[in-house]
Amino acid sequence: MKQLPRLRISQTNPHRLATADGEPFFLLGDTAWELLHRLTRPEIDLYLSNRAAKGFNVICTVALAEFDGLRTPNAEGQLPLTSEDPSKPNEAYFDLLDYVLEQASNLGLYIGLLPTWGDKLTAPWGEGPRIFNIGDTQAIETYGRWLGERYRSATNILWILGGDRPAKLAGISSDWGHPWDAGFTSETDWTPLWAALASGITEGTDGTALFSYHPQGGAYSSSQCIHSEPWLGINMIQSGHGGGHDAPIWDWIARDYALVPFKPTLDGEPNYEDHPVNPWPTYDPQNGYFDDYDVRKQCYRSVFAGGCGVVYGHHSVWQFWDGKREGINYTKFVWQEAIDRPGASHVGHLRALMDRYSQYDLVPDTSIVSSDLGVGGLRLGAMKDRAGQVALIYIPDAGRAIDLAPAFGERHPIAARWFDPRSGAYSDIEMLGVPAGSGSYMSPNRNPSSEPDWVLVLEY
């Protein structure tokens, strides 16, 4: 088994990730929530190989799965717990997780492991059953310690708590009906349970665990309820699928980025490719589906706003819909087809771009653009390095004029290129009819319907 270096917060930039040997790490994840629950080993091999080849480096999955994961056996006929008792894990079930970790490591992949989906704990909605209850932290801490001890030597785990549920309800509007419909109140707080789970895992792993938290969808990040929790290393947002096109993820990332103490943050679940657009919670395919362009816009703009990475998802892949069981929310492709949908390749090009410039300590900075930043679907994103040697500008629309602020616009770049986020190709460009050093550019307009968005790459 190939041993990967553990993931850590960067020692040189607290907004970024690195490996234990000091190499910058841009997190490109994929949501595979039902992998342990629904796939056979050959199918797991197919999926992991496909994701590694496309440039993903983190696969997010769940030990105690959402969709009746405690009562419906996995593809090998195993349930994770005996009699739904978290103190009695089924070794045969977790043997499959052992296999996933080993195969992933051999392919250079980390596993973003959720010990449990949130409905087994907070349960404002979902099938549950709730096996971890407020007031009883011992059961979940014991489960966490068992997991930590079992996977103490697995260096390719990023621990993710949560699972599409809030850590507490304080500050969440009662207009969001699920928790209140289930009898919870604004005083309901599951944070002690999550802290106990983190404590058990930390003890079991001898303190090597790195944690994030996957919250419910919308603007409510993990930062707004548990940012100061000492166990939380990485904040996460789920900009999600229920708010329509172009949720202002750039604002939400910027909010997390500014918090003290500094912690990395990322969009852990932007709009899934081929997911119905909205309205939530009753999705209607007549409103259309998110496509690869929607995926690119949200992924690039979250990263260029300061995200330490991003987690892509496809609507058929996360649930591994095979055409036999009923699909959730109007699936269009079986997962074996969906793994090759265009967005999955396109986000790999984003990782390649970020890896190419990882040595420059890039920071978000839209002030390098003096022209209008745009709103909604037209909002651009911009990054630069602290020394002013590199500028990257994501432009979501073709044929758009961009003027740089004087600090960049009055300097003639050594290299000016367009980066195609669909192919990963670079094209050298001229100053497009304006004097050298004036800092005006126009995004390519050759095929605006099929090539709407571009990245301007400037090196000085």
C-alpha positions in Angstrom: 0.0 0.0 0.0 1.3 3.4 -1.0 1.6 5.8 2.0 0.5 9.3 1.3 1.7 12.2 3.5 -1.0 13.4 5.9 -2.8 16.6 5.3 -2.2 19.7 7.5 -2.9 23.4 7.6 -0.1 25.2 5.8 2.5 26.6 8.1 3.1 29.5 5.8 -0.5 30.5 5.0 -3.3 29.6 7.5 -5.8 29.9 4.7 -4.3 27.0 2.7 -3.6 23.3 3.1 -0.3 21.4 2.7 1.0 17.9 3.1 3.0 16.9 6.1 6.1 17.2 4.0 5.4 20.8 3.3 4.0 20.6 -0.3 1.0 22.9 -1.1 -2.2 21.0 -1.4 -5.1 22.2 -3.5 -8.1 20.2 -2.5 -10.2 18.9 -5.4 -12.9 16.7 -4.1 -15.8 14.6 -5.4 -18.9 13.7 -3.5 -19.4 9.9 -3.4 -21.7 9.8 -0.4 -23.2 6.3 -1.1 -20.0 4.6 -2.2 -19.7 2.3 0.8 -23.4 1.6 0.8 -24.1 0.9 -2.8 -21.0 -0.2 -4.8 -19.2 -3.5 -5.2 -15.4 -3.7 -5.1 -15.0 -3.8 -8.9 -17.3 -0.8 -9.2 -15.3 1.0 -6.5 -12.2 0.3 -8.5 -13.8 1.8 -11.7 -14.9 4.9 -9.9 -11.7 5.6 -8.0 -9.6 5.1 -11.1 -11.8 7.4 -13.1 -11.5 10.2 -10.5 -7.8 9.8 -10.1 -7.3 10.1 -13.8 -9.4 13.3 -13.9 -7.2 15.0 -11.3 -9.3 14.6 -8.2 -7.4 14.1 -5.0 -10.1 13.8 -2.3 -13.2 11.5 -2.4 -15.9 12.3 0.2 -17.9 9.4 1.5 -19.8 8.3 4.6 -19.5 5.4 7.0 -23.0 5.4 8.3 -24.9 6.4 5.1 -27.9 8.6 4.7 -30.4 6.6 2.8 -31.4 3.9 5.3 -27.7 3.1 5.8 -28.2 1.4 9.1 -31.0 -1.0 7.9 -30.4 -1.6 4.2 -27.3 -3.7 3.7 -24.5 -2.5 1.4 -23.6 -4.3 -1.9 -21.8 -7.0 0.1 -24.8 -7.7 2.2 -23.4 -6.1 5.3 -24.8 -3.5 7.8 -22.4 -1.2 9.6 -23.7 -1.9 13.1 -25.1 -4.9 14.9 -28.6 -4.1 16.1 -28.1 -0.4 15.3 -25.7 -0.2 18.2 -22.7 2.1 17.6 -20.7 0.2 20.2 -21.0 -2.9 18.0 -19.5 -2.1 14.6 -19.6 -4.8 12.1 -16.1 -5.7 11.1 -17.2 -7.2 7.7 -18.8 -3.8 6.7 -15.7 -1.8 7.7 -13.5 -4.2 5.8 -14.9 -2.5 2.7 -13.8 0.9 4.0 -10.3 -0.6 4.7 -10.3 -1.7 1.0 -11.4 1.8 -0.2 -8.7 3.5 1.8 -6.0 1.2 0.5 -7.1 1.4 -3.2 -7.5 5.2 -2.9 -4.0 5.6 -1.4 -2.5 3.5 -4.2 -4.1 6.0 -6.6 -2.9 9.1 -4.8 -6.4 9.8 -3.4 -7.4 11.0 0.1 -10.7 10.0 1.6 -12.9 12.8 3.1 -14.5 10.5 5.6 -17.8 11.3 7.4 -18.1 9.0 10.4 -21.9 9.4 10.1 -24.4 11.3 8.1 -26.1 14.0 10.2 -29.5 12.3 10.3 -28.1 9.7 12.7 -27.4 12.4 15.2 -29.2 15.7 14.7 -32.1 14.3 12.6 -34.1 17.4 11.8 -35.0 15.4 8.7 -34.0 12.2 7.0 -34.5 8.5 7.7 -32.0 8.2 10.6 -32.6 6.4 12.9 -31.1 8.7 15.5 -28.6 6.6 17.4 -26.6 9.5 19.0 -28.7 11.6 21.3 -28.3 15.0 23.0 -27.1 14.4 26.6 -25.3 11.2 25.8 -21.8 12.0 24.5 -20.3 8.7 25.6 -21.8 6.7 22.8 -20.5 8.9 20.0 -17.1 9.4 21.6 -16.7 5.7 21.9 -17.6 5.2 18.3 -15.2 7.9 17.3 -12.4 6.4 19.3 -13.0 3.0 17.7 -12.8 4.6 14.2 -9.7 6.5 15.2 -7.9 3.5 16.5 -8.9 1.4 13.5 -7.6 4.0 11.1 -4.7 5.4 13.1 -2.1 4.3 10.5 -4.2 5.4 7.5 -2.5 8.6 6.4 -5.0 9.5 3.6 -8.0 10.5 5.7 -9.5 13.9 6.1 -12.2 13.7 8.8 -15.4 15.5 8.0 -18.1 15.8 10.6 -21.6 17.0 10.0 -23.4 15.6 7.0 -25.9 18.1 5.6 -27.1 19.2 9.1 -26.5 22.2 11.3 -24.4 21.9 14.4 -26.9 24.0 16.4 -30.0 26.0 15.6 -29.1 29.3 17.3 -29.2 32.0 14.6 -31.0 29.9 12.0 -34.4 31.3 11.0 -37.5 29.3 11.8 -38.5 29.9 8.2 -36.3 27.0 7.5 -38.9 24.5 8.6 -37.2 21.1 9.0 -35.9 21.3 12.6 -38.9 23.1 13.9 -41.3 20.7 12.2 -39.4 17.9 14.0 -39.9 19.5 17.4 -36.5 21.2 17.9 -36.1 24.8 19.0 -33.6 27.6 18.6 -31.9 26.4 21.8 -31.2 23.0 20.4 -27.4 22.4 20.2 -25.7 19.3 19.0 -22.2 20.8 19.2 -21.3 18.7 22.3 -22.0 15.6 20.4 -19.8 16.6 17.5 -17.1 17.7 19.9 -17.3 14.3 21.6 -17.0 12.5 18.2 -13.9 14.7 17.3 -12.5 14.0 20.8 -12.8 10.2 20.3 -11.3 10.3 16.8 -8.4 12.5 18.1 -7.7 10.2 20.9 -7.9 7.1 18.7 -5.5 8.6 16.1 -3.0 9.9 18.6 -3.8 13.5 17.6 -3.1 13.2 13.9 -6.7 13.8 12.7 -7.6 16.9 10.7 -11.3 17.9 10.8 -13.8 19.8 8.7 -17.6 20.0 9.0 -20.2 19.6 6.2 -23.2 21.9 7.0 -26.6 22.2 5.5 -27.1 24.1 2.2 -27.1 27.8 1.8 -25.1 30.7 3.3 -24.8 29.2 6.7 -21.2 28.0 6.9 -19.7 25.9 9.6 -17.9 29.1 10.6 -21.2 30.7 11.8 -21.8 28.1 14.5 -18.5 26.3 15.3 -15.6 28.5 14.0 -14.0 28.7 17.4 -14.3 25.0 18.2 -10.6 23.9 18.8 -11.1 20.7 16.9 -12.3 22.4 13.7 -9.5 22.8 11.2 -11.2 23.7 8.0 -14.5 25.6 7.5 -16.9 24.4 4.9 -19.9 25.9 3.0 -22.5 24.1 1.0 -23.7 26.7 -1.6 -25.9 23.8 -2.8 -28.6 23.3 -5.3 -31.7 24.9 -3.9 -31.0 28.6 -4.4 -30.9 28.7 -8.2 -28.1 29.9 -10.3 -25.1 31.9 -9.1 -25.4 31.8 -5.3 -23.0 34.5 -4.0 -20.3 32.0 -2.9 -17.6 34.7 -3.4 -19.2 36.7 -0.5 -19.6 33.6 1.7 -16.0 32.5 1.1 -14.7 36.1 1.8 -16.7 36.1 5.1 -15.0 33.0 6.3 -11.6 34.1 4.9 -11.7 37.2 7.1 -12.5 35.4 10.4 -10.0 35.2 13.3 -8.5 32.8 14.0 -7.7 32.2 10.4 -8.8 28.9 9.0 -9.0 27.5 5.5 -12.5 27.4 4.0 -14.0 25.9 0.9 -17.3 25.2 -0.9 -17.8 21.6 0.0 -21.0 21.2 -2.2 -21.7 23.6 -5.0 -24.4 22.9 -7.5 -24.2 19.4 -8.7 -23.8 18.9 -12.4 -27.1 17.6 -13.9 -29.2 18.4 -10.8 -32.5 20.2 -11.2 -32.0 23.9 -10.7 -34.8 24.8 -8.2 -37.0 25.5 -6.3 -36.0 23.7 -3.1 -37.3 21.5 -1.6 -39.7 20.3 -4.4 -37.4 20.2 -7.4 -38.9 20.6 -10.8 -36.9 19.5 -13.9 -39.0 21.8 -16.0 -36.8 24.6 -14.5 -33.7 23.0 -16.2 -30.6 21.4 -14.8 -27.2 22.8 -13.7 -24.6 22.2 -16.4 -20.9 22.3 -16.7 -20.8 26.1 -17.1 -22.7 26.4 -13.8 -20.2 24.1 -12.2 -17.2 26.1 -13.5 -18.6 29.5 -12.4 -19.2 28.4 -8.8 -16.0 26.4 -8.5 -13.7 29.1 -9.9 -15.3 32.0 -8.1 -15.2 30.2 -4.8 -11.5 29.3 -5.2 -10.6 32.8 -6.5 -12.4 34.3 -3.5 -9.9 32.4 -1.2 -11.2 28.8 -1.0 -8.5 26.2 -0.2 -10.1 24.0 -2.8 -13.5 22.9 -3.9 -15.7 19.7 -3.9 -17.4 18.9 -7.2 -20.4 16.7 -7.4 -22.6 15.0 -10.0 -26.2 14.4 -9.1 -26.1 10.7 -10.3 -22.7 9.9 -8.9 -23.1 11.0 -5.3 -26.0 8.5 -5.0 -24.6 6.0 -7.5 -27.8 5.7 -9.4 -27.8 2.6 -11.5 -31.1 2.9 -13.3 -32.6 0.1 -11.1 -33.4 1.8 -7.9 -35.5 4.9 -7.8 -33.4 8.0 -8.4 -33.4 10.9 -6.0 -34.6 14.3 -7.5 -34.9 13.5 -11.2 -31.6 11.8 -12.2 -30.8 11.7 -15.9 -27.7 9.5 -16.2 -26.6 6.2 -14.6 -23.5 6.8 -12.6 -21.2 4.8 -15.0 -22.1 7.5 -17.7 -22.2 10.4 -15.3 -18.5 10.0 -14.2 -17.5 11.2 -17.6 -19.8 14.3 -17.8 -17.8 17.4 -18.8 -17.8 19.2 -15.5 -15.7 16.4 -13.9 -12.9 17.0 -16.4 -13.2 20.7 -16.2 -12.6 21.0 -12.5 -9.5 18.9 -13.0 -8.1 21.7 -15.2 -8.8 24.1 -12.3 -6.7 22.0 -10.0 -3.9 22.0 -12.7 -4.1 25.8 -12.9 -3.8 26.2 -9.1 -1.0 23.6 -8.8 1.0 25.4 -11.5 1.0 28.6 -9.5 1.0 27.1 -6.0 4.5 28.4 -5.3 3.3 32.0 -5.5 1.2 32.1 -2.3 -1.9 33.4 -4.1 -4.4 35.6 -2.2 -7.9 36.8 -3.3 -7.9 40.4 -4.5 -10.5 41.9 -6.8 -8.9 45.3 -6.4 -6.5 44.4 -9.2 -9.5 45.0 -11.6 -10.6 48.6 -12.0 -13.6 47.9 -14.2 -16.9 46.7 -13.0 -16.8 43.3 -11.2 -20.3 42.3 -12.2 -23.1 40.7 -10.2 -24.7 37.3 -10.2 -23.7 35.2 -13.2 -21.4 38.0 -14.4 -19.4 38.3 -11.2 -15.7 37.8 -11.9 -13.0 36.5 -9.5 -9.4 37.6 -9.1 -6.3 36.5 -7.3 -2.7 37.7 -7.2 0.4 36.7 -5.3 1.7 38.9 -2.5 4.8 40.0 -4.5 2.8 41.1 -7.5 4.3 38.5 -9.9 1.1 36.8 -10.9 -2.5 37.8 -11.5 -5.4 35.4 -12.3 -8.8 36.7 -13.3 -11.8 34.4 -13.9 -14.2 36.1 -16.4 -17.5 34.3 -16.7 -18.6 35.9 -20.0 -17.1 36.1 -23.5 -16.2 39.4 -25.1 -15.9 41.3 -21.9 -13.5 44.2 -21.5 -11.3 44.1 -18.3 -9.3 47.0 -17.1 -6.6 46.5 -14.6 -5.8 48.8 -11.6 -2.6 50.9 -12.1 -0.5 48.6 -9.9 -0.8 46.0 -12.6 -2.1 47.8 -15.6 0.9 50.2 -15.8 3.3 47.2 -16.0 3.9 45.2 -19.1 3.6 41.5 -18.3 6.3 39.0 -19.2 3.5 36.7 -20.3 -0.2 37.2 -20.9 -2.3 34.2 -21.7 -5.9 33.0 -21.8 -6.6 29.8 -20.0 -9.4 27.7 -21.3 -11.3 26.2 -18.3 -12.9 23.5 -20.6 -9.7 22.1 -22.1 -6.9 23.4 -19.8 -5.1 24.9 -22.7 -3.2 28.2 -22.7 -3.2 30.7 -25.5 -0.7 33.5 -25.8 -2.4 36.9 -26.3 -1.5 40.4 -27.3 -2.8 43.6 -25.8 -5.7 43.6 -28.3 -5.1 46.9 -30.0 -4.2 49.1 -27.0 -0.8 50.4 -26.1 1.5 48.1 -24.1 1.1 48.7 -20.5 -2.4 50.1 -20.6 -3.7 47.0 -18.9 -6.9 46.5 -21.0 -8.0 43.0 -22.1 -11.1 41.5 -23.7 -12.1 37.9 -23.1 -12.2 35.8 -26.3 -15.5 36.0 -28.2 -15.0 33.4 -30.8 -17.8 31.0 -29.6 -19.7 32.7 -26.8 -22.4 30.0 -26.5 -19.9 27.1 -26.1 -16.9 29.0 -24.7 -18.4 31.7 -22.4 -15.8 31.8 -19.6 -12.0 32.3 -19.5 -9.2 32.9 -17.1 -6.7 35.8 -17.8 -3.3 34.7 -16.6 -0.6 37.5 -16.2 3.0 37.0 -15.2 5.3 39.9 -14.4 
